[in-house]
Structure formats: structure tokens, C-alpha cells
Amino acid sequence: MIRNSIENSKLCLSWDNEGVSDVESIIDRKGATKAANIPEQVLNLLNLGEIESVNLTEWLAVDQRVLLKKVLPAAGLSEHLDDLLFKLEVANMMNGMKAIRMIGENLYEILQKVDGETADQTFSLLANHRSDSVRCWAAFIVGSTMDVEVKELLVKIRKFVADHHFGVREIAWMAVREALAKELEISIKLLKEWTNDSNENIRRFAVESIRPRGVWCKHIERLKKEPQTALPILEQVKSDESKYVQDSVGNWLNDASKTQPEWVLSVCDEWEKVSDTKETKRIVKKAKRTIMKNR
């Protein structure tokens, strides 16, 4: 995808023959571990939306203000640029999840005020943009849609759940988590169906989106007190072949173990009896890590 992004953009910037200015070095980069070490050419391309980030360090380093200046005019939203930049400045946000969330929520309000066809076209441009940050904006636009039923919300967010980029997938569950938590029974019923999907990203979302504690998000108090509520989903993936899904299931149970350790031990014991697989063993090990640490 990074290779395609660069080729499609035709790299309107100039290249020299040394260091990171070489196209191949950018395509094949592993990504810096510190923001200060991101090559200037790479950071410029990230800020202009010409390439995707390849790790969390790059994802967090993108200057969302610069990206807005490039993307909004192309999306026909130039008249809203100054206001949105001002809001980011007042909130002292220039990069990271909070800035992305604010942009997405404001873009939702903006699109609500334009005619339906134009709004759909603009959303499509954002949702299919080569920049993962812009697609994250679009995911938060979906998450801001509070007047739809959970079933429709899941249909709308599915594209981002299945995205090839790790950052977009994380934002996808964060964007709709609160809505899912408010309608927990319905959400669990619908998400149970997702655990049968052939796409591991879809299956993982079914678990990750309703973790009792989660990361960078509000806790779901009911699941901290009554984790058994989500058992219909967890049972479906107790021996999932994907380590990506296994990690999510193990983390889900580890979350629950901090408030309901005996229940987690009971589930793990039962799973080991009925599912003698290396996948289940791996999940159980991750699920028990807090319990074992406290013993």
C-alpha cells in the first residue's frame, strides 16, 4: 500500500539521489522509533497525506494542521479550514488521537450542513484517502453519527474495521465503542455474528470494541462487574487461529480479571478442558497474567 501511495501520488516533491530521498528507502522503511529520528522527507510526505505511517511513532508525529491544509481544499471544504485550525490551536492539539477525534467530530458537523449527495461524495473522498490519518478522520465521522441504530452503525464502520492499516482499525473501535456500550445486549448479539467472519480484523473488532477496560477509552462498567454478559462472543473465538484475535481475547479476559478474577479462572479452566489447542493455551496464558502476578 505504501508503494502504491507513492506511485499514485507521483511524488510531486523533488527527489535527490541520497538518503531518504530515494524512493525505495521510503517505500521499504521500517519507521523510526523516536519522532526526532523521522527523516524530514518522510515527515513531509506524512503531513501532506502522500504516504501512510508505518508505526505508532509516525502515526503520532503527523501534524494534523498541515494535513488539514492539504486535504480540506481538495475536498471542497476550504471555507471551514480556518475555523477548524483555530479550534485545534485553542485546544493545543496538533497531532495524535485527540486531534484526530476533534477533526472527525467537526467534519461530521460540517457535512451535516451540506446537501446529501455532496456530503456522501466528500465522505467517500476522506474514507478512501491514501493517508491513514484522513481515513481515521472518516472513522470518527461515522462514530459521531449518534442517531442511527447499532446495526446500521456497525455497517458504516465495517470498512474501517477491515482497513489494512493498524491505526485506522484502532480508531474504528474507539469511534463506536460508546454507542456499543449503551446498547450492550444488541451489540453483543450483532458482534457474535462478526466472530464467524473470515477476516481476522473483523473477528478481532468483535472482541476489542467491548473490552471491559480497553486502552485510551472509557471503561464499560457493566462488563467489569458482569463479564459473563460477553461470553457469547468470547466462546466463539476461544481457539481462534489468528494471534491478532487471540491477543484481543486474552486481553479482554485479563481486563475482567482485575474485578472478577474467580470468573476468569473458571472460564479458563473450562476452556482448557473443552479446547485442548495451542491457540486456547496461548489465550489462557495472556488472560491469567494479572492473576498470576498478584499471587
KEKE-3310 file (N, C-alpha, C; in steps of 0.2 Angstrom, whole numbers, plus 5000, padded with zeros to 4 digits):
npx = (5004:5010:5019:5011:5004:5014:5017:5005:5003:5013:5023:5024:5034:5052:5066:5082:5097:5101:5101:5086:5079:5078:5067:5064:5069:5060:5048:5051:5054:5056:5052:5055:5060:5059:5051:5059:5069:5063:5065:5066:5060:5052:5043:5037:5030:5021:5014:5008:4999:5003:5009:5007:5008:5020:5022:5018:5025:5027:5013:5009:5016:5012:5007:4992:4987:4994:4991:4977:4977:4980:4971:4957:4954:4955:4944:4934:4931:4936:4932:4930:4941:4950:4942:4942:4956:4958:4951:4959:4970:4967:4963:4975:4980:4989:4993:4991:4978:4968:4968:4964:4952:4945:4945:4938:4925:4921:4921:4910:4900:4901:4898:4885:4878:4878:4872:4865:4870:4882:4888:4890:4899:4910:4913:4916:4928:4936:4936:4942:4955:4972:4980:4982:4979:4969:4959:4956:4950:4938:4933:4930:4920:4910:4908:4903:4890:4876:4862:4858:4854:4862:4865:4865:4876:4886:4887:4891:4904:4911:4920:4931:4935:4940:4951:4967:4977:4984:4982:4970:4961:4962:4956:4944:4937:4937:4930:4916:4914:4907:4894:4891:4892:4881:4871:4872:4867:4861:4872:4881:4874:4874:4888:4893:4890:4900:4911:4912:4917:4928:4938:4951:4953:4940:4934:4942:4939:4926:4928:4938:4932:4923:4930:4932:4940:4949:4960:4965:4952:4935:4930:4919:4908:4898:4903:4914:4909:4900:4906:4902:4892:4897:4901:4895:4901:4915:4916:4915:4928:4938:4947:4953:4962:4970:4983:4982:4968:4968:4976:4968:4957:4963:4968:4955:4950:4960:4957:4945:4949:4953:4943:4935:4941:4939:4929:4936:4946:4938:4932:4944:4948:4938:4938:4951:4948:4939:4944:4958:4970:4984:4981:4971:4977:4987:4979:4973:4985:4988:4977:4977:4988:4988:4982:4991:5002:4998:4998)
npy = (4994:5006:5008:5009:5021:5030:5029:5032:5045:5052:5058:5073:5081:5085:5075:5069:5060:5054:5046:5047:5052:5044:5035:5021:5019:5025:5018:5006:5008:5005:5013:5026:5024:5035:5051:5062:5056:5053:5054:5070:5071:5060:5064:5075:5070:5062:5072:5079:5070:5060:5048:5033:5031:5020:5015:5017:5028:5036:5038:5046:5057:5064:5080:5086:5098:5103:5093:5095:5107:5103:5093:5098:5109:5101:5093:5101:5110:5122:5133:5130:5128:5138:5140:5127:5125:5135:5130:5119:5125:5132:5122:5116:5106:5096:5085:5066:5056:5063:5075:5070:5065:5076:5083:5074:5074:5087:5088:5080:5088:5098:5092:5088:5100:5101:5097:5081:5072:5079:5078:5064:5062:5069:5063:5050:5053:5056:5044:5035:5040:5041:5043:5037:5044:5053:5044:5040:5051:5050:5039:5043:5052:5043:5038:5049:5049:5048:5046:5034:5016:5003:4992:4998:5007:4998:4993:5004:5007:4996:4996:5003:4995:4984:4989:4990:4996:4998:5009:5014:5004:5003:5016:5014:5005:5013:5024:5020:5013:5019:5020:5007:5001:5007:5001:4987:4973:4971:4975:4964:4953:4956:4957:4945:4938:4943:4936:4925:4929:4928:4937:4942:4954:4959:4949:4951:4964:4962:4958:4967:4979:4980:4978:4977:4986:4991:5002:5019:5024:5025:5015:5000:4999:4989:4977:4976:4972:4962:4952:4940:4943:4945:4933:4925:4930:4928:4915:4910:4913:4907:4898:4904:4905:4915:4925:4939:4940:4931:4938:4949:4942:4937:4948:4954:4945:4947:4960:4958:4951:4959:4964:4953:4940:4927:4922:4923:4914:4902:4902:4900:4888:4880:4881:4876:4862:4859:4863:4858:4865:4873:4887:4890:4888:4898:4910:4908:4909:4923:4928:4926:4933:4944:4939:4929:4937:4944:4934)
npz = (5000:5004:4994:4983:4986:4985:4972:4965:4969:4963:4968:4970:4975:4975:4972:4978:4975:4987:5003:5012:5002:4992:4983:4985:4998:5006:5003:5008:5021:5039:5049:5061:5078:5087:5087:5084:5076:5064:5047:5038:5025:5024:5035:5030:5019:5025:5032:5022:5017:5008:5010:5020:5038:5046:5058:5076:5081:5069:5066:5077:5075:5064:5058:5061:5057:5046:5037:5036:5029:5017:5013:5015:5006:4994:4996:4994:5005:5009:5015:5028:5034:5041:5053:5059:5061:5070:5081:5084:5088:5099:5108:5109:5101:5090:5084:5085:5094:5100:5093:5080:5083:5086:5074:5066:5072:5071:5057:5054:5059:5050:5038:5040:5037:5023:5007:5004:4993:4990:5003:5004:4994:4998:5010:5005:4998:5009:5016:5008:5006:5003:5014:5030:5042:5037:5034:5047:5052:5045:5051:5063:5060:5056:5069:5076:5072:5080:5079:5074:5073:5081:5073:5060:5062:5064:5051:5044:5050:5047:5035:5040:5050:5044:5037:5030:5038:5054:5062:5058:5060:5074:5078:5073:5082:5093:5089:5089:5101:5113:5109:5106:5119:5126:5121:5124:5125:5112:5104:5107:5102:5089:5086:5089:5077:5069:5073:5066:5054:5040:5039:5049:5055:5057:5066:5077:5080:5085:5098:5104:5103:5114:5126:5143:5150:5141:5130:5130:5132:5139:5153:5152:5163:5166:5161:5168:5180:5177:5168:5161:5153:5140:5136:5125:5114:5117:5118:5105:5100:5107:5103:5092:5076:5073:5079:5081:5085:5096:5105:5108:5114:5125:5131:5134:5144:5153:5157:5163:5174:5183:5191:5192:5196:5199:5191:5179:5180:5181:5168:5161:5165:5161:5147:5144:5147:5137:5125:5119:5113:5105:5103:5112:5124:5123:5124:5136:5144:5142:5148:5161:5166:5175:5186:5190:5193:5204:5214)
capx = (5000:5014:5022:5005:5003:5019:5017:4999:5004:5018:5028:5025:5040:5058:5070:5089:5100:5104:5097:5079:5076:5077:5060:5064:5071:5054:5044:5053:5056:5053:5050:5059:5057:5058:5049:5065:5073:5059:5068:5062:5057:5046:5038:5034:5026:5016:5010:5005:4995:5005:5011:5004:5013:5021:5022:5014:5029:5025:5006:5008:5020:5009:5005:4986:4985:4997:4986:4970:4978:4981:4965:4951:4953:4954:4938:4929:4929:4941:4929:4929:4948:4952:4939:4945:4963:4958:4949:4964:4975:4964:4964:4983:4981:4992:4994:4988:4971:4964:4967:4961:4945:4942:4944:4932:4919:4920:4919:4903:4895:4901:4894:4878:4875:4878:4867:4866:4875:4889:4891:4892:4905:4916:4914:4919:4935:4940:4936:4946:4961:4979:4983:4978:4976:4962:4954:4954:4945:4932:4930:4927:4914:4905:4907:4899:4883:4873:4855:4857:4854:4868:4866:4867:4882:4891:4888:4895:4911:4915:4925:4937:4937:4944:4956:4974:4981:4983:4979:4963:4957:4961:4952:4937:4933:4936:4924:4909:4913:4902:4887:4890:4891:4875:4866:4876:4864:4860:4879:4884:4871:4877:4895:4894:4890:4906:4916:4912:4920:4934:4943:4953:4952:4933:4934:4946:4935:4920:4931:4942:4927:4919:4934:4929:4944:4952:4966:4963:4945:4931:4928:4912:4907:4894:4907:4919:4905:4897:4909:4899:4887:4900:4903:4893:4907:4922:4916:4916:4935:4942:4953:4954:4969:4974:4986:4979:4962:4970:4979:4962:4953:4967:4967:4948:4949:4964:4954:4940:4952:4955:4937:4931:4947:4937:4926:4941:4949:4933:4932:4950:4948:4933:4941:4956:4945:4935:4948:4965:4973:4989:4978:4967:4983:4990:4974:4973:4991:4988:4971:4979:4994:4987:4981:4997:5007:4996:4998)
capy = (5000:5012:5008:5012:5028:5035:5029:5036:5052:5054:5062:5080:5084:5084:5069:5069:5054:5052:5045:5046:5055:5039:5032:5014:5019:5027:5013:5000:5010:5001:5018:5027:5023:5041:5056:5066:5052:5053:5059:5076:5070:5056:5068:5080:5066:5060:5078:5081:5064:5057:5041:5031:5029:5013:5013:5021:5034:5040:5040:5051:5063:5068:5087:5086:5105:5103:5089:5099:5112:5100:5089:5101:5112:5096:5090:5107:5112:5127:5139:5128:5127:5142:5138:5121:5126:5139:5126:5114:5129:5134:5115:5115:5099:5096:5078:5061:5054:5069:5080:5066:5064:5083:5084:5070:5076:5094:5087:5077:5093:5102:5088:5088:5106:5102:5093:5074:5070:5082:5075:5057:5062:5071:5057:5045:5055:5055:5037:5031:5044:5037:5045:5033:5049:5055:5038:5040:5056:5047:5034:5047:5055:5038:5037:5054:5048:5046:5045:5028:5010:4999:4988:5002:5010:4993:4993:5010:5007:4990:4997:5005:4989:4979:4993:4986:5000:4997:5015:5015:4999:5005:5021:5011:5003:5019:5028:5017:5010:5022:5018:4999:5000:5010:4996:4981:4967:4971:4975:4958:4949:4958:4956:4937:4936:4945:4932:4920:4931:4925:4942:4942:4961:4959:4945:4955:4970:4960:4957:4973:4985:4980:4976:4980:4992:4994:5007:5026:5024:5024:5008:4998:4997:4983:4972:4975:4969:4956:4950:4934:4946:4945:4926:4923:4932:4925:4907:4909:4914:4904:4894:4907:4903:4922:4928:4945:4939:4928:4943:4953:4938:4936:4955:4955:4942:4950:4966:4956:4948:4964:4965:4947:4935:4920:4921:4922:4907:4897:4902:4897:4881:4876:4881:4871:4856:4858:4865:4857:4868:4878:4893:4891:4889:4905:4914:4907:4912:4930:4930:4925:4936:4949:4935:4926:4942:4945:4928)
capz = (5000:5004:4987:4978:4988:4982:4964:4963:4971:4958:4972:4967:4978:4971:4975:4976:4975:4993:5009:5012:4996:4987:4983:4988:5005:5009:5002:5012:5028:5045:5053:5067:5085:5090:5082:5082:5071:5057:5041:5036:5019:5026:5039:5025:5015:5030:5034:5016:5016:5002:5011:5026:5043:5046:5065:5080:5081:5064:5067:5082:5073:5059:5060:5058:5054:5039:5033:5035:5024:5011:5012:5015:4999:4989:4997:4993:5012:5011:5019:5035:5036:5047:5059:5062:5063:5076:5086:5086:5091:5106:5112:5109:5098:5083:5082:5090:5093:5102:5087:5075:5085:5086:5067:5064:5075:5067:5050:5055:5060:5044:5032:5041:5034:5016:5004:5005:4988:4991:5009:5003:4990:5002:5015:5001:4997:5015:5018:5004:5005:5004:5021:5036:5046:5035:5035:5054:5052:5042:5055:5069:5057:5057:5076:5078:5070:5086:5078:5070:5077:5082:5067:5055:5064:5063:5044:5042:5052:5045:5031:5043:5054:5039:5034:5031:5042:5061:5066:5056:5064:5081:5078:5071:5088:5098:5087:5090:5107:5117:5106:5108:5126:5128:5118:5125:5123:5105:5101:5108:5098:5082:5086:5089:5070:5066:5075:5061:5048:5038:5040:5056:5058:5059:5072:5082:5082:5089:5105:5106:5104:5120:5131:5149:5151:5135:5130:5128:5132:5145:5154:5152:5170:5167:5159:5173:5185:5174:5161:5158:5148:5134:5135:5119:5109:5119:5117:5098:5097:5112:5099:5085:5073:5072:5085:5082:5088:5102:5109:5110:5119:5131:5135:5137:5150:5158:5159:5168:5180:5188:5195:5193:5195:5200:5185:5173:5182:5179:5161:5158:5167:5157:5140:5144:5147:5131:5119:5121:5107:5107:5102:5118:5129:5122:5126:5144:5147:5142:5152:5168:5168:5181:5192:5192:5195:5211:5218)
cpx = (5004:5017:5017:5004:5008:5019:5011:5000:5009:5023:5029:5031:5046:5062:5077:5091:5103:5099:5090:5075:5075:5071:5060:5065:5064:5049:5045:5055:5053:5050:5054:5056:5056:5056:5055:5069:5069:5063:5063:5058:5051:5041:5034:5029:5020:5011:5006:5000:4997:5007:5007:5010:5014:5022:5018:5018:5027:5018:5005:5011:5017:5006:4998:4984:4988:4993:4980:4971:4978:4974:4959:4950:4952:4947:4932:4927:4934:4938:4929:4936:4951:4949:4941:4952:4963:4956:4955:4969:4973:4964:4971:4984:4984:4993:4991:4981:4967:4962:4963:4953:4941:4940:4938:4925:4916:4918:4912:4898:4895:4897:4887:4874:4875:4873:4869:4871:4882:4892:4894:4898:4911:4918:4918:4927:4939:4941:4941:4953:4967:4982:4979:4975:4969:4957:4952:4949:4938:4929:4927:4920:4908:4903:4903:4891:4879:4865:4853:4857:4860:4870:4868:4874:4888:4892:4892:4903:4915:4921:4932:4940:4942:4950:4963:4979:4979:4980:4972:4959:4956:4956:4944:4933:4932:4931:4917:4908:4908:4895:4886:4889:4884:4869:4869:4873:4863:4867:4882:4881:4874:4884:4897:4894:4897:4912:4917:4915:4926:4940:4945:4952:4944:4931:4937:4942:4929:4922:4934:4937:4924:4923:4932:4933:4946:4958:4963:4956:4941:4930:4921:4911:4903:4898:4912:4915:4902:4900:4906:4894:4890:4902:4901:4898:4913:4922:4918:4924:4940:4948:4954:4961:4973:4977:4984:4972:4964:4972:4973:4958:4957:4967:4960:4948:4954:4961:4949:4943:4953:4949:4934:4936:4944:4933:4930:4944:4944:4932:4938:4950:4944:4936:4947:4954:4942:4939:4955:4969:4979:4986:4974:4972:4986:4985:4974:4979:4991:4982:4973:4985:4994:4986:4987:5002:5005:4996:5005)
cpy = (5006:5013:5011:5019:5032:5035:5033:5043:5056:5058:5069:5083:5082:5079:5071:5062:5051:5051:5044:5048:5050:5035:5025:5014:5021:5022:5007:5001:5006:5007:5019:5026:5029:5046:5060:5062:5051:5057:5064:5074:5065:5060:5072:5076:5064:5066:5080:5075:5060:5049:5039:5030:5022:5010:5018:5028:5039:5043:5046:5057:5067:5075:5087:5093:5106:5099:5092:5104:5109:5096:5093:5105:5107:5093:5095:5110:5118:5132:5137:5127:5131:5141:5132:5121:5130:5135:5121:5118:5130:5128:5113:5107:5100:5089:5073:5060:5059:5074:5076:5066:5071:5085:5080:5072:5083:5093:5084:5083:5097:5098:5087:5094:5106:5097:5085:5071:5072:5079:5068:5057:5064:5066:5052:5047:5054:5048:5033:5035:5039:5038:5041:5038:5052:5050:5038:5045:5054:5043:5037:5051:5050:5038:5043:5054:5045:5044:5039:5022:5007:4995:4992:5005:5005:4992:4998:5010:5001:4991:4999:4999:4984:4983:4989:4990:4999:5003:5016:5010:5000:5011:5019:5009:5009:5023:5026:5014:5012:5020:5011:4998:5002:5005:4989:4975:4966:4971:4968:4953:4950:4956:4949:4935:4937:4940:4926:4922:4929:4930:4943:4949:4962:4955:4948:4961:4968:4959:4964:4979:4986:4977:4980:4986:4995:4999:5013:5026:5023:5017:5007:4995:4990:4977:4971:4971:4962:4954:4944:4937:4945:4938:4923:4924:4928:4918:4906:4909:4911:4900:4897:4906:4909:4924:4935:4945:4936:4933:4947:4949:4938:4943:4956:4952:4945:4956:4964:4953:4953:4966:4958:4941:4928:4918:4919:4915:4901:4896:4898:4890:4877:4876:4876:4864:4854:4859:4864:4859:4873:4885:4895:4892:4896:4910:4914:4910:4920:4932:4930:4929:4941:4945:4932:4931:4944:4940:4928)
cpz = (5000:4997:4982:4980:4985:4975:4962:4964:4966:4962:4970:4970:4974:4975:4973:4976:4981:4999:5008:5006:4991:4988:4987:4995:5009:5009:5007:5019:5033:5049:5059:5073:5089:5085:5080:5076:5064:5052:5039:5030:5020:5030:5034:5021:5019:5031:5028:5014:5010:5003:5018:5031:5043:5053:5069:5081:5075:5064:5071:5080:5068:5062:5057:5055:5047:5035:5032:5029:5017:5009:5011:5009:4994:4990:4997:5000:5014:5016:5027:5038:5042:5053:5063:5064:5070:5082:5089:5090:5099:5111:5112:5107:5091:5080:5087:5089:5095:5096:5081:5077:5084:5079:5064:5066:5072:5060:5049:5055:5053:5038:5034:5038:5027:5013:5004:5000:4989:4998:5008:4999:4994:5007:5011:5000:5003:5017:5014:5002:5007:5011:5026:5041:5044:5035:5042:5055:5051:5047:5061:5066:5058:5065:5079:5076:5075:5085:5074:5075:5076:5075:5061:5056:5062:5055:5041:5044:5050:5040:5034:5048:5050:5036:5035:5036:5049:5064:5064:5060:5071:5082:5077:5078:5093:5096:5089:5097:5112:5115:5107:5115:5129:5126:5119:5123:5115:5101:5102:5103:5091:5081:5086:5082:5067:5068:5070:5054:5046:5039:5048:5059:5060:5065:5078:5085:5087:5097:5107:5107:5111:5126:5138:5151:5145:5136:5127:5128:5138:5146:5153:5159:5171:5166:5164:5179:5183:5167:5158:5153:5141:5132:5128:5113:5110:5117:5109:5096:5103:5109:5092:5083:5073:5079:5087:5086:5095:5107:5112:5115:5125:5135:5138:5143:5155:5161:5165:5174:5185:5193:5197:5192:5195:5194:5179:5174:5180:5172:5158:5159:5162:5149:5139:5144:5140:5124:5120:5115:5110:5107:5109:5124:5129:5125:5134:5147:5148:5147:5159:5171:5174:5187:5194:5195:5202:5216:5222)
residu = (MET:ILE:ARG:ASN:SER:ILE:GLU:ASN:SER:LYS:LEU:CYS:LEU:SER:TRP:ASP:ASN:GLU:GLY:VAL:SER:ASP:VAL:GLU:SER:ILE:ILE:ASP:ARG:LYS:GLY:ALA:THR:LYS:ALA:ALA:ASN:ILE:PRO:GLU:GLN:VAL:LEU:ASN:LEU:LEU:ASN:LEU:GLY:GLU:ILE:GLU:SER:VAL:ASN:LEU:THR:GLU:TRP:LEU:ALA:VAL:ASP:GLN:ARG:VAL:LEU:LEU:LYS:LYS:VAL:LEU:PRO:ALA:ALA:GLY:LEU:SER:GLU:HIS:LEU:ASP:ASP:LEU:LEU:PHE:LYS:LEU:GLU:VAL:ALA:ASN:MET:MET:ASN:GLY:MET:LYS:ALA:ILE:ARG:MET:ILE:GLY:GLU:ASN:LEU:TYR:GLU:ILE:LEU:GLN:LYS:VAL:ASP:GLY:GLU:THR:ALA:ASP:GLN:THR:PHE:SER:LEU:LEU:ALA:ASN:HIS:ARG:SER:ASP:SER:VAL:ARG:CYS:TRP:ALA:ALA:PHE:ILE:VAL:GLY:SER:THR:MET:ASP:VAL:GLU:VAL:LYS:GLU:LEU:LEU:VAL:LYS:ILE:ARG:LYS:PHE:VAL:ALA:ASP:HIS:HIS:PHE:GLY:VAL:ARG:GLU:ILE:ALA:TRP:MET:ALA:VAL:ARG:GLU:ALA:LEU:ALA:LYS:GLU:LEU:GLU:ILE:SER:ILE:LYS:LEU:LEU:LYS:GLU:TRP:THR:ASN:ASP:SER:ASN:GLU:ASN:ILE:ARG:ARG:PHE:ALA:VAL:GLU:SER:ILE:ARG:PRO:ARG:GLY:VAL:TRP:CYS:LYS:HIS:ILE:GLU:ARG:LEU:LYS:LYS:GLU:PRO:GLN:THR:ALA:LEU:PRO:ILE:LEU:GLU:GLN:VAL:LYS:SER:ASP:GLU:SER:LYS:TYR:VAL:GLN:ASP:SER:VAL:GLY:ASN:TRP:LEU:ASN:ASP:ALA:SER:LYS:THR:GLN:PRO:GLU:TRP:VAL:LEU:SER:VAL:CYS:ASP:GLU:TRP:GLU:LYS:VAL:SER:ASP:THR:LYS:GLU:THR:LYS:ARG:ILE:VAL:LYS:LYS:ALA:LYS:ARG:THR:ILE:MET:LYS:ASN:ARG)
# end
